[in-house]
């Protein structure tokens, strides 16, 4: 009887130990910085840009060890999304001009996409200001996996530009592909791999990519100027917002090293300022 009791006790201890070993490390608590960082990576890999920005935004609004890593990633993602909607708005605007019999549906879509770009561009501008204040050192580290997607232009875009309406499922698919394409292109540019996803993927093969802060800032300044154009008189016609983004772009560009890209950007900014007076 005593021997049996010892055997049972031994078995209980064995299974308890086995269970402890198989359970692995405790996952991060939902909503914690570690959980948000992991969730951002997962949703980004799935191409769920909205969810990814929500997770990254929760991190950049805090002060955890993940906040600094999340800031440049969040900026690139927001910039890509805004650019995707800008391109869609411009395509539908062309479609409205081409379709003389029923331009209203194209104009409505153009307005909706432009307003979506406006919301993201303003969020980007706010986040960029916080990024500048929080920036440390002379280097920016991009720490995420290269996104899935193609830089090829979807066939549906040409149809829209010609004034050919797409069935709702195809229009939704076009939106998804255009935004994904813009995100990939934005990240490629930040990796010195313009329009070259293969080169961009190779740059992030190790899980991170370092870039001089001044160069990254110039990239962001270029985005700010690009976004300012949606407020022109022929688009949303909001001169105050246009002036705000143009000024922010100039301030950011001023700190960048001299070069052709900076010179061309500053020339555009000065021309825009003269028109706004």
C-alpha positions in Angstrom: 0.0 0.0 0.0 2.8 2.4 0.9 4.6 1.5 -2.4 1.4 2.2 -4.4 1.0 5.6 -2.6 4.5 6.6 -3.6 3.9 5.5 -7.2 0.7 7.6 -7.4 2.5 10.6 -6.0 5.3 10.2 -8.4 2.9 10.1 -11.4 1.1 13.2 -10.2 4.5 15.1 -9.9 5.5 13.8 -13.4 2.3 14.9 -15.1 2.5 18.3 -13.3 6.0 18.8 -14.5 5.1 17.7 -18.1 2.2 20.1 -18.1 4.4 23.0 -17.0 7.0 22.2 -19.6 4.4 22.0 -22.5 2.6 25.2 -21.6 5.6 27.4 -22.5 6.1 31.0 -21.6 3.1 33.0 -20.5 1.8 35.2 -23.4 1.6 38.9 -22.8 -1.5 40.3 -21.2 -4.0 41.6 -23.8 -3.7 45.3 -24.2 -0.2 45.5 -22.8 2.6 47.1 -24.8 4.1 43.7 -25.6 0.7 42.4 -26.8 0.1 45.5 -28.9 3.5 45.2 -30.5 2.8 41.5 -31.4 -0.7 42.4 -32.6 0.7 45.2 -34.9 3.1 42.7 -36.5 0.3 40.1 -37.0 -2.2 42.5 -38.5 0.5 44.2 -40.6 1.4 40.8 -42.1 -2.2 40.2 -42.9 -2.5 43.5 -44.7 -5.0 44.8 -42.2 -3.6 48.4 -42.2 -6.4 49.9 -40.1 -6.0 47.5 -37.3 -2.2 47.8 -37.5 -2.4 51.6 -37.1 -4.7 51.2 -34.1 -2.2 49.0 -32.4 0.7 51.2 -33.3 -1.2 54.3 -32.3 -1.9 52.8 -28.8 1.9 52.3 -28.5 3.0 55.7 -29.7 0.5 57.4 -27.4 2.2 55.7 -24.5 5.7 55.7 -23.1 6.7 52.0 -23.1 9.9 50.5 -24.6 7.9 49.8 -27.8 6.9 53.4 -28.4 10.1 54.6 -30.1 10.1 51.5 -32.4 6.4 52.0 -33.3 6.7 55.7 -34.3 8.5 55.5 -37.7 6.6 52.4 -38.6 3.3 54.1 -37.9 4.3 57.1 -39.9 5.2 55.0 -43.0 1.9 53.1 -42.7 -0.2 56.2 -42.4 1.6 57.9 -45.3 1.1 54.9 -47.6 -2.6 54.7 -46.7 -3.1 58.4 -47.3 -1.3 58.2 -50.7 -3.4 55.2 -51.7 -6.6 57.2 -51.1 -5.2 60.2 -52.9 -4.5 58.2 -56.0 -8.0 56.7 -55.9 -9.6 60.1 -55.5 -7.6 61.4 -58.5 -8.6 58.4 -60.6 -12.3 58.8 -59.9 -12.0 62.5 -60.6 -10.7 61.7 -64.1 -13.5 59.1 -64.5 -16.1 61.8 -63.7 -14.7 64.0 -66.4 -14.6 61.1 -68.9 -18.1 59.8 -68.1 -20.4 62.5 -69.5 -23.6 60.5 -69.1 -23.2 59.7 -65.4 -20.3 61.5 -63.7 -22.0 61.8 -60.3 -21.0 58.3 -59.0 -17.4 59.1 -59.9 -17.4 62.5 -58.2 -19.0 61.0 -55.1 -16.3 58.4 -54.8 -13.6 60.9 -55.5 -14.9 63.1 -52.7 -15.2 60.2 -50.2 -11.6 59.0 -50.9 -10.3 62.6 -50.7 -11.9 63.0 -47.3 -10.5 59.7 -46.2 -7.0 60.9 -47.3 -7.6 64.2 -45.4 -8.3 62.4 -42.1 -5.2 60.2 -42.4 -3.0 63.1 -43.5 -4.0 65.1 -40.5 -3.3 62.2 -38.2 0.0 61.7 -39.9 0.9 65.4 -39.4 0.1 65.1 -35.7 2.1 61.9 -35.3 5.1 63.4 -37.2 5.2 66.3 -34.7 5.3 63.8 -31.8 8.0 61.8 -33.6 10.2 64.9 -34.0 9.9 65.7 -30.3 10.7 62.1 -29.2 13.5 61.4 -31.7 16.7 60.4 -30.1 20.2 60.1 -31.6 21.0 60.4 -35.3 19.5 57.1 -36.5 16.0 55.8 -37.2 15.5 52.0 -37.0 12.7 50.4 -39.0 11.8 47.2 -37.2 9.1 45.2 -39.0 8.7 42.6 -41.7 8.3 43.7 -45.3 4.6 43.9 -46.2 3.0 41.7 -48.8 1.7 43.4 -51.9 2.6 44.5 -55.4 3.6 47.9 -56.9 1.9 47.0 -60.2 -1.0 49.1 -61.1 -4.3 47.2 -60.9 -6.3 46.9 -64.2 -9.4 48.4 -62.6 -7.7 51.7 -62.1 -7.5 52.3 -65.9 -11.2 51.5 -66.2 -12.1 54.1 -63.6 -9.9 56.7 -65.2 -11.8 56.1 -68.5 -15.1 56.6 -66.8 -16.0 52.9 -66.7 -17.9 52.0 -63.5 -16.9 48.9 -61.7 -19.3 46.5 -59.9 -19.1 47.0 -56.1 -17.0 43.9 -55.3 -14.4 45.0 -58.0 -14.4 48.6 -56.7 -13.8 47.3 -53.2 -11.0 45.1 -54.4 -9.4 48.0 -56.3 -9.5 50.1 -53.1 -7.8 47.3 -51.2 -5.1 46.8 -53.8 -4.4 50.5 -54.3 -3.9 51.2 -50.6 -1.7 48.1 -50.2 0.3 49.1 -53.3 0.8 52.6 -51.8 1.9 51.2 -48.4 4.5 48.9 -50.2 5.8 51.8 -52.3 6.1 54.1 -49.2 8.1 51.5 -47.3 10.2 50.8 -50.4 11.1 54.5 -50.6 12.1 54.5 -46.9 14.5 51.5 -47.6 16.2 53.1 -50.6 14.4 50.7 -52.9 12.0 52.8 -54.9 9.5 50.7 -56.8 11.6 47.6 -56.0 9.8 45.3 -53.5 12.5 42.6 -53.9 15.2 45.0 -52.9 13.0 46.3 -50.0 12.3 42.8 -48.8 16.0 42.0 -48.8 16.8 45.2 -46.8 14.3 44.0 -44.1 15.4 40.4 -44.3 17.1 40.6 -40.9 14.1 42.2 -39.3 15.4 45.8 -39.1 16.8 48.6 -41.2 18.7 51.6 -40.0 18.6 55.0 -41.7 20.0 58.5 -40.8 17.4 60.5 -38.9 17.9 63.5 -41.3 17.2 61.4 -44.4 14.1 59.9 -42.8 12.9 63.3 -41.9 13.3 64.6 -45.4 11.2 61.6 -46.6 8.5 62.7 -44.1 8.8 66.3 -45.2 8.2 65.2 -48.8 5.1 63.3 -47.7 3.8 66.4 -45.9 4.1 68.5 -49.0 2.4 65.8 -51.1 -0.5 65.7 -48.7 -0.9 69.5 -48.6 -2.0 69.3 -52.3 -5.3 67.7 -51.4 -6.3 71.0 -49.9 -5.8 73.0 -53.1 -8.6 75.1 -54.7 -9.3 72.4 -57.3 -9.7 69.6 -54.6 -10.9 70.1 -51.0 -10.2 73.9 -51.2 -9.1 74.4 -47.6 -6.2 76.9 -47.8 -5.6 77.1 -44.1 -4.9 73.3 -43.9 -2.8 73.5 -47.1 -0.7 76.3 -45.6 -0.3 74.4 -42.3 1.1 71.3 -44.1 3.3 73.3 -46.5 4.8 75.1 -43.5 5.3 71.9 -41.6 7.0 70.4 -44.6 9.4 73.3 -45.0 10.3 73.2 -41.3 11.1 69.5 -41.5 13.0 69.8 -44.7 15.2 72.7 -43.4 17.0 70.3 -41.0 17.8 67.8 -43.8 21.3 67.6 -45.4 21.8 69.6 -48.6 21.1 67.7 -51.8 19.0 67.6 -55.0 16.0 66.1 -53.2 16.0 68.8 -50.6 16.5 71.6 -53.1 13.6 70.4 -55.3 11.3 70.1 -52.3 12.1 73.6 -51.0 11.5 75.0 -54.4 8.0 73.4 -54.5 7.3 74.7 -51.0 8.3 78.3 -51.8 6.1 78.2 -55.0 3.2 76.9 -52.9 3.7 79.6 -50.3 3.6 82.4 -52.9 0.3 81.0 -54.3 -1.2 80.9 -50.8 -0.5 84.6 -50.1 
